Amino acid sequence: MSSTSNFLAEMTNSPVVVKLQHGLEYHGVLASIDGYMNVVLKDTVEMVENNKVRNYEEVFLRGNNVLYISQK
Amino acid sequence: MSDIVLPLELIDKCIGSKIWILLTTDQEFVGKLVGFDDFVNVVLEDVEEYEGDKLISKRPKMLINSRQLAMLVPSGERTSSATKQLD
C-alpha cells in the first residue's frame, strides 16, 4: 500500500482539516475518501479566514478542489 | 548509466528527511517527507504552512494534492522568495 493511501486509511474516522484551493477550510470528521480526493466529512465547520461561517452535519467535497487534508 | 538520478529517485531519497514544497500559488510547506505516490501527491509530518513569508498553520500530518505542486526542495530549509528579496 502506498504511503498516501496508508495515510488516508489511518485518517478515516478521525478529526481532520480539509483546505480547498480557494482558501476555505473544513474542520470535521473524515467519513470517507477516494482516489480522486473526493471527501465526505461529518460534523463539519466551514471556516473562512479562521472565522466559522457554517455548519454541516454531512458534506461532500469534490476532490479537484482539495489542496490538502491534514490531521487536526 | 547508474549515476543518472531520475526525478522521482531524488524525491524518494528525501523520504524521512525535511523537505520544502512550493505550490504554483504563494503557498509553501515545510515538513518531514513521509511518502508520495505516482501523481506526487505528498504526505508530510510536522508541517508548517506558509503564505508568502507568513507562517499560517502547523499540522501534525498532511496529504498535499499534487495538482498545485510546483517544486520540491530537498533538505528543507525554507528561504525567502526571490521576489521578496528584490523588493
Backbone of each chain as nested JSON, in Angstrom:
{
  "chains": [
    {"id": "A", "residues": [
      {"number": 1, "name": "MET", "atoms": {"N": [0.854, -1.202, 0.0], "CA": [0.0, 0.0, 0.0], "C": [0.889, 1.251, 0.0]}},
      {"number": 2, "name": "SER", "atoms": {"N": [0.571, 2.192, -0.867], "CA": [1.403, 3.395, -0.942], "C": [1.199, 4.26, 0.298]}},
      {"number": 3, "name": "SER", "atoms": {"N": [2.155, 5.109, 0.562], "CA": [2.088, 5.901, 1.797], "C": [0.927, 6.894, 1.781]}},
      {"number": 4, "name": "THR", "atoms": {"N": [0.479, 7.29, 0.585], "CA": [-0.647, 8.225, 0.557], "C": [-1.953, 7.535, 0.94]}},
      {"number": 5, "name": "SER", "atoms": {"N": [-2.191, 6.34, 0.376], "CA": [-3.439, 5.649, 0.731], "C": [-3.382, 5.133, 2.16]}},
      {"number": 6, "name": "ASN", "atoms": {"N": [-2.167, 4.807, 2.61], "CA": [-1.963, 4.408, 4.001], "C": [-2.343, 5.548, 4.946]}},
      {"number": 7, "name": "PHE", "atoms": {"N": [-1.915, 6.737, 4.592], "CA": [-2.252, 7.941, 5.364], "C": [-3.764, 8.115, 5.449]}},
      {"number": 8, "name": "LEU", "atoms": {"N": [-4.434, 7.956, 4.286], "CA": [-5.881, 8.146, 4.262], "C": [-6.585, 7.092, 5.1]}},
      {"number": 9, "name": "ALA", "atoms": {"N": [-6.067, 5.872, 5.046], "CA": [-6.669, 4.794, 5.834], "C": [-6.589, 5.104, 7.326]}},
      {"number": 10, "name": "GLU", "atoms": {"N": [-5.442, 5.609, 7.763], "CA": [-5.307, 5.888, 9.195], "C": [-6.042, 7.164, 9.625]}},
      {"number": 11, "name": "MET", "atoms": {"N": [-6.418, 7.983, 8.641], "CA": [-7.126, 9.227, 8.963], "C": [-8.639, 9.06, 9.06]}},
      {"number": 12, "name": "THR", "atoms": {"N": [-9.19, 8.03, 8.448], "CA": [-10.648, 7.912, 8.44], "C": [-11.186, 7.758, 9.852]}},
      {"number": 13, "name": "ASN", "atoms": {"N": [-12.319, 8.395, 10.075], "CA": [-12.987, 8.474, 11.373], "C": [-12.218, 9.266, 12.424]}},
      {"number": 14, "name": "SER", "atoms": {"N": [-11.272, 10.081, 11.984], "CA": [-10.613, 10.965, 12.948], "C": [-10.769, 12.423, 12.488]}},
      {"number": 15, "name": "PRO", "atoms": {"N": [-10.557, 13.373, 13.415], "CA": [-10.76, 14.773, 13.062], "C": [-9.696, 15.281, 12.083]}},
      {"number": 16, "name": "VAL", "atoms": {"N": [-10.154, 15.933, 11.038], "CA": [-9.24, 16.423, 10.013], "C": [-9.568, 17.876, 9.638]}},
      {"number": 17, "name": "VAL", "atoms": {"N": [-8.616, 18.482, 8.957], "CA": [-8.844, 19.768, 8.309], "C": [-8.652, 19.558, 6.822]}},
      {"number": 18, "name": "VAL", "atoms": {"N": [-9.66, 19.924, 6.036], "CA": [-9.514, 19.885, 4.584], "C": [-9.483, 21.325, 4.089]}},
      {"number": 19, "name": "LYS", "atoms": {"N": [-8.42, 21.672, 3.391], "CA": [-8.329, 23.028, 2.842], "C": [-8.518, 22.971, 1.337]}},
      {"number": 20, "name": "LEU", "atoms": {"N": [-9.352, 23.858, 0.821], "CA": [-9.576, 23.926, -0.614], "C": [-8.636, 24.954, -1.247]}},
      {"number": 21, "name": "GLN", "atoms": {"N": [-8.522, 24.876, -2.558], "CA": [-7.575, 25.744, -3.245], "C": [-7.915, 27.22, -3.103]}},
      {"number": 22, "name": "HIS", "atoms": {"N": [-9.184, 27.523, -2.846], "CA": [-9.545, 28.932, -2.725], "C": [-9.511, 29.427, -1.285]}},
      {"number": 23, "name": "GLY", "atoms": {"N": [-8.982, 28.599, -0.382], "CA": [-8.716, 29.052, 0.966], "C": [-9.73, 28.64, 2.024]}},
      {"number": 24, "name": "LEU", "atoms": {"N": [-10.904, 28.122, 1.596], "CA": [-11.875, 27.67, 2.59], "C": [-11.349, 26.438, 3.304]}},
      {"number": 25, "name": "GLU", "atoms": {"N": [-11.629, 26.386, 4.608], "CA": [-11.231, 25.209, 5.378], "C": [-12.461, 24.52, 5.944]}},
      {"number": 26, "name": "TYR", "atoms": {"N": [-12.431, 23.204, 5.958], "CA": [-13.498, 22.409, 6.545], "C": [-12.92, 21.571, 7.658]}},
      {"number": 27, "name": "HIS", "atoms": {"N": [-13.384, 21.826, 8.883], "CA": [-12.921, 21.073, 10.04], "C": [-14.003, 20.071, 10.399]}},
      {"number": 28, "name": "GLY", "atoms": {"N": [-13.696, 18.787, 10.302], "CA": [-14.701, 17.78, 10.6], "C": [-14.092, 16.404, 10.765]}},
      {"number": 29, "name": "VAL", "atoms": {"N": [-14.97, 15.413, 10.808], "CA": [-14.516, 14.029, 10.946], "C": [-14.553, 13.379, 9.571]}},
      {"number": 30, "name": "LEU", "atoms": {"N": [-13.426, 12.803, 9.17], "CA": [-13.325, 12.191, 7.841], "C": [-14.123, 10.894, 7.776]}},
      {"number": 31, "name": "ALA", "atoms": {"N": [-15.259, 10.946, 7.05], "CA": [-16.1, 9.761, 6.948], "C": [-15.585, 8.831, 5.857]}},
      {"number": 32, "name": "SER", "atoms": {"N": [-15.256, 9.4, 4.698], "CA": [-14.671, 8.561, 3.652], "C": [-13.971, 9.397, 2.596]}},
      {"number": 33, "name": "ILE", "atoms": {"N": [-13.162, 8.719, 1.826], "CA": [-12.353, 9.394, 0.802], "C": [-12.034, 8.396, -0.3]}},
      {"number": 34, "name": "ASP", "atoms": {"N": [-11.846, 8.904, -1.535], "CA": [-11.449, 8.016, -2.625], "C": [-10.178, 8.521, -3.317]}},
      {"number": 35, "name": "GLY", "atoms": {"N": [-9.802, 7.867, -4.384], "CA": [-8.56, 8.166, -5.092], "C": [-8.536, 9.525, -5.766]}},
      {"number": 36, "name": "TYR", "atoms": {"N": [-9.699, 10.141, -5.963], "CA": [-9.743, 11.485, -6.525], "C": [-9.618, 12.558, -5.448]}},
      {"number": 37, "name": "MET", "atoms": {"N": [-9.508, 12.111, -4.202], "CA": [-9.578, 13.003, -3.042], "C": [-10.972, 13.603, -2.867]}},
      {"number": 38, "name": "ASN", "atoms": {"N": [-12.0, 12.991, -3.491], "CA": [-13.359, 13.308, -3.083], "C": [-13.466, 12.91, -1.62]}},
      {"number": 39, "name": "VAL", "atoms": {"N": [-14.145, 13.743, -0.846], "CA": [-14.148, 13.552, 0.605], "C": [-15.566, 13.679, 1.14]}},
      {"number": 40, "name": "VAL", "atoms": {"N": [-15.926, 12.843, 2.108], "CA": [-17.138, 13.066, 2.882], "C": [-16.733, 13.355, 4.325]}},
      {"number": 41, "name": "LEU", "atoms": {"N": [-17.201, 14.487, 4.83], "CA": [-16.922, 14.868, 6.209], "C": [-18.214, 14.888, 7.009]}},
      {"number": 42, "name": "LYS", "atoms": {"N": [-18.086, 14.575, 8.295], "CA": [-19.228, 14.666, 9.206], "C": [-18.964, 15.745, 10.248]}},
      {"number": 43, "name": "ASP", "atoms": {"N": [-20.048, 16.29, 10.815], "CA": [-19.964, 17.308, 11.87], "C": [-18.926, 18.366, 11.507]}},
      {"number": 44, "name": "THR", "atoms": {"N": [-19.181, 19.036, 10.412], "CA": [-18.178, 19.889, 9.797], "C": [-18.455, 21.375, 10.039]}},
      {"number": 45, "name": "VAL", "atoms": {"N": [-17.39, 22.1, 10.3], "CA": [-17.468, 23.552, 10.387], "C": [-16.73, 24.129, 9.192]}},
      {"number": 46, "name": "GLU", "atoms": {"N": [-17.378, 25.048, 8.498], "CA": [-16.737, 25.734, 7.378], "C": [-16.067, 26.998, 7.892]}},
      {"number": 47, "name": "MET", "atoms": {"N": [-14.793, 27.176, 7.582], "CA": [-14.033, 28.313, 8.1], "C": [-13.538, 29.171, 6.939]}},
      {"number": 48, "name": "VAL", "atoms": {"N": [-13.746, 30.473, 7.054], "CA": [-13.177, 31.412, 6.092], "C": [-12.29, 32.372, 6.876]}},
      {"number": 49, "name": "GLU", "atoms": {"N": [-11.015, 32.372, 6.566], "CA": [-10.038, 33.198, 7.287], "C": [-10.191, 33.05, 8.802]}},
      {"number": 50, "name": "ASN", "atoms": {"N": [-10.24, 31.813, 9.242], "CA": [-10.333, 31.447, 10.662], "C": [-11.632, 31.867, 11.354]}},
      {"number": 51, "name": "ASN", "atoms": {"N": [-12.656, 32.24, 10.586], "CA": [-13.963, 32.513, 11.17], "C": [-14.953, 31.426, 10.755]}},
      {"number": 52, "name": "LYS", "atoms": {"N": [-15.705, 30.934, 11.748], "CA": [-16.735, 29.947, 11.43], "C": [-17.828, 30.611, 10.616]}},
      {"number": 53, "name": "VAL", "atoms": {"N": [-18.218, 30.001, 9.506], "CA": [-19.311, 30.588, 8.742], "C": [-20.534, 29.679, 8.657]}},
      {"number": 54, "name": "ARG", "atoms": {"N": [-20.335, 28.366, 8.674], "CA": [-21.465, 27.448, 8.545], "C": [-21.145, 26.117, 9.199]}},
      {"number": 55, "name": "ASN", "atoms": {"N": [-22.191, 25.376, 9.504], "CA": [-22.039, 24.007, 9.987], "C": [-22.712, 23.045, 9.023]}},
      {"number": 56, "name": "TYR", "atoms": {"N": [-22.129, 21.9, 8.856], "CA": [-22.75, 20.851, 8.045], "C": [-22.72, 19.549, 8.845]}},
      {"number": 57, "name": "GLU", "atoms": {"N": [-23.875, 18.901, 8.908], "CA": [-23.917, 17.599, 9.555], "C": [-23.125, 16.589, 8.717]}},
      {"number": 58, "name": "GLU", "atoms": {"N": [-23.278, 16.722, 7.396], "CA": [-22.564, 15.848, 6.474], "C": [-22.329, 16.636, 5.188]}},
      {"number": 59, "name": "VAL", "atoms": {"N": [-21.142, 16.525, 4.635], "CA": [-20.847, 17.287, 3.417], "C": [-19.895, 16.514, 2.506]}},
      {"number": 60, "name": "PHE", "atoms": {"N": [-20.129, 16.661, 1.201], "CA": [-19.254, 16.064, 0.19], "C": [-18.413, 17.171, -0.433]}},
      {"number": 61, "name": "LEU", "atoms": {"N": [-17.107, 16.954, -0.508], "CA": [-16.226, 17.924, -1.172], "C": [-15.606, 17.252, -2.387]}},
      {"number": 62, "name": "ARG", "atoms": {"N": [-15.732, 17.879, -3.548], "CA": [-15.205, 17.259, -4.764], "C": [-13.683, 17.394, -4.783]}},
      {"number": 63, "name": "GLY", "atoms": {"N": [-13.024, 16.294, -5.143], "CA": [-11.575, 16.173, -4.995], "C": [-10.741, 17.198, -5.727]}},
      {"number": 64, "name": "ASN", "atoms": {"N": [-11.237, 17.671, -6.876], "CA": [-10.421, 18.605, -7.66], "C": [-10.171, 19.934, -6.94]}},
      {"number": 65, "name": "ASN", "atoms": {"N": [-11.001, 20.254, -5.954], "CA": [-10.841, 21.499, -5.207], "C": [-9.917, 21.383, -3.996]}},
      {"number": 66, "name": "VAL", "atoms": {"N": [-9.55, 20.149, -3.657], "CA": [-8.836, 19.937, -2.399], "C": [-7.359, 20.304, -2.533]}},
      {"number": 67, "name": "LEU", "atoms": {"N": [-6.894, 21.167, -1.651], "CA": [-5.465, 21.497, -1.607], "C": [-4.735, 20.512, -0.7]}},
      {"number": 68, "name": "TYR", "atoms": {"N": [-5.245, 20.353, 0.514], "CA": [-4.651, 19.339, 1.383], "C": [-5.664, 18.78, 2.378]}},
      {"number": 69, "name": "ILE", "atoms": {"N": [-5.323, 17.621, 2.918], "CA": [-6.073, 17.017, 4.016], "C": [-5.079, 16.806, 5.13]}},
      {"number": 70, "name": "SER", "atoms": {"N": [-5.366, 17.324, 6.329], "CA": [-4.404, 17.144, 7.408], "C": [-5.068, 16.687, 8.689]}},
      {"number": 71, "name": "GLN", "atoms": {"N": [-4.244, 16.067, 9.533], "CA": [-4.673, 15.731, 10.888], "C": [-4.937, 17.024, 11.627]}},
      {"number": 72, "name": "LYS", "atoms": {"N": [-5.976, 17.008, 12.452], "CA": [-6.278, 18.236, 13.182], "C": [-5.359, 18.39, 14.384]}}
    ]},
    {"id": "B", "residues": [
      {"number": 1, "name": "MET", "atoms": {"N": [25.901, 5.047, -16.531], "CA": [24.442, 4.934, -16.597], "C": [23.823, 5.025, -15.207]}},
      {"number": 2, "name": "SER", "atoms": {"N": [24.443, 4.291, -14.274], "CA": [23.829, 4.202, -12.944], "C": [23.965, 5.507, -12.149]}},
      {"number": 3, "name": "ASP", "atoms": {"N": [24.809, 6.432, -12.638], "CA": [24.912, 7.696, -11.901], "C": [23.846, 8.709, -12.329]}},
      {"number": 4, "name": "ILE", "atoms": {"N": [22.965, 8.306, -13.249], "CA": [21.834, 9.164, -13.583], "C": [20.784, 9.042, -12.484]}},
      {"number": 5, "name": "VAL", "atoms": {"N": [20.389, 10.159, -11.939], "CA": [19.346, 10.156, -10.904], "C": [18.028, 10.599, -11.531]}},
      {"number": 6, "name": "LEU", "atoms": {"N": [17.064, 9.689, -11.56], "CA": [15.749, 10.023, -12.099], "C": [15.051, 11.005, -11.152]}},
      {"number": 7, "name": "PRO", "atoms": {"N": [14.153, 11.826, -11.7], "CA": [13.479, 12.833, -10.858], "C": [12.838, 12.257, -9.592]}},
      {"number": 8, "name": "LEU", "atoms": {"N": [12.068, 11.199, -9.749], "CA": [11.383, 10.656, -8.569], "C": [12.334, 9.923, -7.622]}},
      {"number": 9, "name": "GLU", "atoms": {"N": [13.482, 9.496, -8.158], "CA": [14.503, 8.886, -7.295], "C": [15.022, 9.906, -6.29]}},
      {"number": 10, "name": "LEU", "atoms": {"N": [15.201, 11.117, -6.767], "CA": [15.659, 12.202, -5.889], "C": [14.68, 12.408, -4.74]}},
      {"number": 11, "name": "ILE", "atoms": {"N": [13.39, 12.423, -5.092], "CA": [12.37, 12.621, -4.059], "C": [12.317, 11.419, -3.123]}},
      {"number": 12, "name": "ASP", "atoms": {"N": [12.496, 10.24, -3.711], "CA": [12.491, 9.021, -2.897], "C": [13.61, 9.059, -1.843]}},
      {"number": 13, "name": "LYS", "atoms": {"N": [14.755, 9.605, -2.223], "CA": [15.884, 9.716, -1.292], "C": [15.589, 10.674, -0.147]}},
      {"number": 14, "name": "CYS", "atoms": {"N": [14.61, 11.554, -0.346], "CA": [14.268, 12.551, 0.683], "C": [13.312, 12.0, 1.736]}},
      {"number": 15, "name": "ILE", "atoms": {"N": [12.769, 10.808, 1.517], "CA": [11.825, 10.248, 2.495], "C": [12.511, 10.118, 3.85]}},
      {"number": 16, "name": "GLY", "atoms": {"N": [11.848, 10.642, 4.861], "CA": [12.413, 10.613, 6.207], "C": [13.147, 11.881, 6.583]}},
      {"number": 17, "name": "SER", "atoms": {"N": [13.405, 12.721, 5.605], "CA": [14.077, 13.975, 5.94], "C": [13.215, 15.179, 5.576]}},
      {"number": 18, "name": "LYS", "atoms": {"N": [13.668, 16.329, 5.982], "CA": [12.89, 17.548, 5.827], "C": [12.854, 17.993, 4.365]}},
      {"number": 19, "name": "ILE", "atoms": {"N": [11.704, 18.488, 3.955], "CA": [11.566, 18.924, 2.568], "C": [10.741, 20.207, 2.516]}},
      {"number": 20, "name": "TRP", "atoms": {"N": [11.032, 20.998, 1.523], "CA": [10.35, 22.281, 1.335], "C": [9.558, 22.194, 0.042]}},
      {"number": 21, "name": "ILE", "atoms": {"N": [8.273, 22.474, 0.114], "CA": [7.383, 22.311, -1.035], "C": [6.778, 23.649, -1.426]}},
      {"number": 22, "name": "LEU", "atoms": {"N": [6.912, 23.982, -2.689], "CA": [6.327, 25.225, -3.193], "C": [5.2, 24.915, -4.154]}},
      {"number": 23, "name": "LEU", "atoms": {"N": [4.11, 25.633, -4.007], "CA": [2.969, 25.458, -4.899], "C": [3.004, 26.518, -5.997]}},
      {"number": 24, "name": "THR", "atoms": {"N": [2.089, 26.387, -6.946], "CA": [2.003, 27.371, -8.024], "C": [1.469, 28.707, -7.497]}},
      {"number": 25, "name": "THR", "atoms": {"N": [0.845, 28.675, -6.326], "CA": [0.384, 29.897, -5.665], "C": [1.511, 30.398, -4.749]}},
      {"number": 26, "name": "ASP", "atoms": {"N": [1.229, 31.331, -3.84], "CA": [2.285, 31.788, -2.93], "C": [2.364, 30.934, -1.672]}},
      {"number": 27, "name": "GLN", "atoms": {"N": [1.732, 29.754, -1.727], "CA": [1.74, 28.876, -0.553], "C": [2.95, 27.934, -0.568]}},
      {"number": 28, "name": "GLU", "atoms": {"N": [3.474, 27.69, 0.641], "CA": [4.622, 26.799, 0.786], "C": [4.435, 25.925, 2.021]}},
      {"number": 29, "name": "PHE", "atoms": {"N": [5.073, 24.756, 1.985], "CA": [5.02, 23.838, 3.117], "C": [6.428, 23.353, 3.442]}},
      {"number": 30, "name": "VAL", "atoms": {"N": [6.719, 23.252, 4.73], "CA": [7.969, 22.64, 5.161], "C": [7.623, 21.528, 6.142]}},
      {"number": 31, "name": "GLY", "atoms": {"N": [8.194, 20.351, 5.939], "CA": [7.936, 19.252, 6.865], "C": [8.753, 18.026, 6.514]}},
      {"number": 32, "name": "LYS", "atoms": {"N": [8.598, 16.992, 7.344], "CA": [9.309, 15.742, 7.08], "C": [8.531, 14.929, 6.051]}},
      {"number": 33, "name": "LEU", "atoms": {"N": [9.203, 14.489, 4.998], "CA": [8.545, 13.724, 3.933], "C": [8.298, 12.288, 4.391]}},
      {"number": 34, "name": "VAL", "atoms": {"N": [7.022, 11.904, 4.432], "CA": [6.661, 10.541, 4.814], "C": [6.592, 9.66, 3.567]}},
      {"number": 35, "name": "GLY", "atoms": {"N": [6.069, 10.215, 2.479], "CA": [5.988, 9.442, 1.245], "C": [5.242, 10.196, 0.167]}},
      {"number": 36, "name": "PHE", "atoms": {"N": [5.157, 9.56, -1.001], "CA": [4.421, 10.155, -2.119], "C": [3.961, 9.041, -3.041]}},
      {"number": 37, "name": "ASP", "atoms": {"N": [3.021, 9.349, -3.943], "CA": [2.545, 8.336, -4.887], "C": [2.913, 8.714, -6.325]}},
      {"number": 38, "name": "ASP", "atoms": {"N": [2.361, 7.994, -7.298], "CA": [2.736, 8.189, -8.707], "C": [2.385, 9.579, -9.234]}},
      {"number": 39, "name": "PHE", "atoms": {"N": [1.36, 10.216, -8.643], "CA": [0.997, 11.577, -9.068], "C": [1.838, 12.636, -8.353]}},
      {"number": 40, "name": "VAL", "atoms": {"N": [2.678, 12.182, -7.425], "CA": [3.395, 13.052, -6.498], "C": [2.433, 13.84, -5.602]}},
      {"number": 41, "name": "ASN", "atoms": {"N": [1.32, 13.179, -5.217], "CA": [0.63, 13.618, -4.003], "C": [1.601, 13.31, -2.874]}},
      {"number": 42, "name": "VAL", "atoms": {"N": [1.683, 14.197, -1.898], "CA": [2.761, 14.096, -0.918], "C": [2.212, 14.014, 0.502]}},
      {"number": 43, "name": "VAL", "atoms": {"N": [2.775, 13.125, 1.309], "CA": [2.436, 13.077, 2.739], "C": [3.592, 13.663, 3.544]}},
      {"number": 44, "name": "LEU", "atoms": {"N": [3.263, 14.628, 4.396], "CA": [4.263, 15.282, 5.25], "C": [3.899, 15.138, 6.722]}},
      {"number": 45, "name": "GLU", "atoms": {"N": [4.921, 15.23, 7.562], "CA": [4.737, 15.17, 9.007], "C": [5.317, 16.448, 9.616]}},
      {"number": 46, "name": "ASP", "atoms": {"N": [4.748, 16.889, 10.749], "CA": [5.192, 18.126, 11.426], "C": [5.332, 19.275, 10.423]}},
      {"number": 47, "name": "VAL", "atoms": {"N": [4.194, 19.651, 9.879], "CA": [4.172, 20.561, 8.742], "C": [3.961, 22.009, 9.172]}},
      {"number": 48, "name": "GLU", "atoms": {"N": [4.706, 22.878, 8.552], "CA": [4.448, 24.311, 8.675], "C": [3.926, 24.805, 7.334]}},
      {"number": 49, "name": "GLU", "atoms": {"N": [2.813, 25.539, 7.384], "CA": [2.22, 26.069, 6.16], "C": [2.477, 27.574, 6.081]}},
      {"number": 50, "name": "TYR", "atoms": {"N": [3.001, 28.008, 4.971], "CA": [3.306, 29.429, 4.785], "C": [2.485, 30.011, 3.653]}},
      {"number": 51, "name": "GLU", "atoms": {"N": [2.11, 31.265, 3.827], "CA": [1.506, 32.026, 2.733], "C": [2.386, 33.243, 2.561]}},
      {"number": 52, "name": "GLY", "atoms": {"N": [3.116, 33.296, 1.462], "CA": [4.183, 34.285, 1.354], "C": [5.234, 33.947, 2.395]}},
      {"number": 53, "name": "ASP", "atoms": {"N": [5.596, 34.893, 3.226], "CA": [6.57, 34.611, 4.28], "C": [5.912, 34.417, 5.634]}},
      {"number": 54, "name": "LYS", "atoms": {"N": [4.57, 34.376, 5.66], "CA": [3.837, 34.287, 6.911], "C": [3.494, 32.837, 7.239]}},
      {"number": 55, "name": "LEU", "atoms": {"N": [3.894, 32.411, 8.432], "CA": [3.508, 31.081, 8.913], "C": [2.037, 31.123, 9.291]}},
      {"number": 56, "name": "ILE", "atoms": {"N": [1.194, 30.356, 8.601], "CA": [-0.233, 30.454, 8.903], "C": [-0.779, 29.262, 9.682]}},
      {"number": 57, "name": "SER", "atoms": {"N": [-0.114, 28.094, 9.606], "CA": [-0.58, 26.999, 10.464], "C": [0.481, 25.921, 10.613]}},
      {"number": 58, "name": "LYS", "atoms": {"N": [0.309, 25.13, 11.682], "CA": [1.152, 23.957, 11.891], "C": [0.247, 22.756, 12.02]}},
      {"number": 59, "name": "ARG", "atoms": {"N": [0.575, 21.682, 11.353], "CA": [-0.235, 20.458, 11.39], "C": [0.677, 19.256, 11.629]}},
      {"number": 60, "name": "PRO", "atoms": {"N": [0.152, 18.258, 12.387], "CA": [0.981, 17.087, 12.664], "C": [1.25, 16.222, 11.429]}},
      {"number": 61, "name": "LYS", "atoms": {"N": [0.244, 16.097, 10.549], "CA": [0.419, 15.235, 9.378], "C": [-0.519, 15.699, 8.282]}},
      {"number": 62, "name": "MET", "atoms": {"N": [-0.1, 15.581, 7.044], "CA": [-0.881, 16.18, 5.958], "C": [-0.63, 15.501, 4.627]}},
      {"number": 63, "name": "LEU", "atoms": {"N": [-1.71, 15.393, 3.837], "CA": [-1.604, 14.924, 2.452], "C": [-1.839, 16.114, 1.54]}},
      {"number": 64, "name": "ILE", "atoms": {"N": [-0.865, 16.443, 0.714], "CA": [-0.989, 17.594, -0.186], "C": [-1.295, 17.103, -1.595]}},
      {"number": 65, "name": "ASN", "atoms": {"N": [-2.345, 17.689, -2.189], "CA": [-2.754, 17.352, -3.543], "C": [-1.676, 17.776, -4.543]}},
      {"number": 66, "name": "SER", "atoms": {"N": [-1.415, 16.903, -5.507], "CA": [-0.35, 17.176, -6.474], "C": [-0.714, 18.285, -7.459]}},
      {"number": 67, "name": "ARG", "atoms": {"N": [-1.989, 18.592, -7.534], "CA": [-2.465, 19.477, -8.588], "C": [-1.743, 20.825, -8.631]}},
      {"number": 68, "name": "GLN", "atoms": {"N": [-1.499, 21.414, -7.47], "CA": [-0.88, 22.741, -7.452], "C": [0.589, 22.698, -7.075]}},
      {"number": 69, "name": "LEU", "atoms": {"N": [1.138, 21.498, -7.049], "CA": [2.506, 21.347, -6.586], "C": [3.495, 21.774, -7.684]}},
      {"number": 70, "name": "ALA", "atoms": {"N": [4.388, 22.679, -7.36], "CA": [5.315, 23.179, -8.377], "C": [6.742, 22.692, -8.165]}},
      {"number": 71, "name": "MET", "atoms": {"N": [7.21, 22.662, -6.916], "CA": [8.624, 22.389, -6.686], "C": [8.857, 21.761, -5.326]}},
      {"number": 72, "name": "LEU", "atoms": {"N": [9.775, 20.8, -5.297], "CA": [10.176, 20.155, -4.048], "C": [11.657, 20.427, -3.846]}},
      {"number": 73, "name": "VAL", "atoms": {"N": [12.012, 20.918, -2.669], "CA": [13.406, 21.237, -2.404], "C": [13.926, 20.367, -1.264]}},
      {"number": 74, "name": "PRO", "atoms": {"N": [14.843, 19.441, -1.554], "CA": [15.399, 18.589, -0.513], "C": [16.162, 19.414, 0.519]}},
      {"number": 75, "name": "SER", "atoms": {"N": [16.264, 18.842, 1.705], "CA": [16.95, 19.407, 2.875], "C": [16.184, 20.56, 3.518]}},
      {"number": 76, "name": "GLY", "atoms": {"N": [15.081, 20.944, 2.899], "CA": [14.006, 21.639, 3.6], "C": [14.197, 22.993, 4.212]}},
      {"number": 77, "name": "GLU", "atoms": {"N": [15.382, 23.572, 4.126], "CA": [15.491, 24.895, 4.735], "C": [14.818, 25.919, 3.845]}},
      {"number": 78, "name": "ARG", "atoms": {"N": [13.775, 26.523, 4.409], "CA": [12.99, 27.47, 3.65], "C": [13.719, 28.809, 3.602]}},
      {"number": 79, "name": "THR", "atoms": {"N": [13.805, 29.396, 2.418], "CA": [14.379, 30.74, 2.31], "C": [13.324, 31.676, 1.752]}},
      {"number": 80, "name": "SER", "atoms": {"N": [13.492, 32.954, 1.996], "CA": [12.538, 33.938, 1.488], "C": [12.473, 33.869, -0.025]}},
      {"number": 81, "name": "SER", "atoms": {"N": [11.33, 34.247, -0.559], "CA": [11.174, 34.177, -2.007], "C": [12.018, 35.243, -2.682]}},
      {"number": 82, "name": "ALA", "atoms": {"N": [12.42, 34.949, -3.901], "CA": [13.279, 35.865, -4.647], "C": [12.608, 37.217, -4.846]}},
      {"number": 83, "name": "THR", "atoms": {"N": [11.312, 37.18, -5.113], "CA": [10.598, 38.436, -5.34], "C": [10.634, 39.297, -4.09]}},
      {"number": 84, "name": "LYS", "atoms": {"N": [10.537, 38.62, -2.934], "CA": [10.591, 39.338, -1.66], "C": [11.934, 40.043, -1.498]}},
      {"number": 85, "name": "GLN", "atoms": {"N": [13.004, 39.323, -1.835], "CA": [14.335, 39.891, -1.664], "C": [14.571, 41.059, -2.619]}},
      {"number": 86, "name": "LEU", "atoms": {"N": [13.908, 41.012, -3.766], "CA": [14.095, 42.069, -4.752], "C": [13.37, 43.351, -4.36]}},
      {"number": 87, "name": "ASP", "atoms": {"N": [12.377, 43.217, -3.488], "CA": [11.599, 44.404, -3.093], "C": [12.457, 45.484, -2.439]}}
    ]}
  ]
}
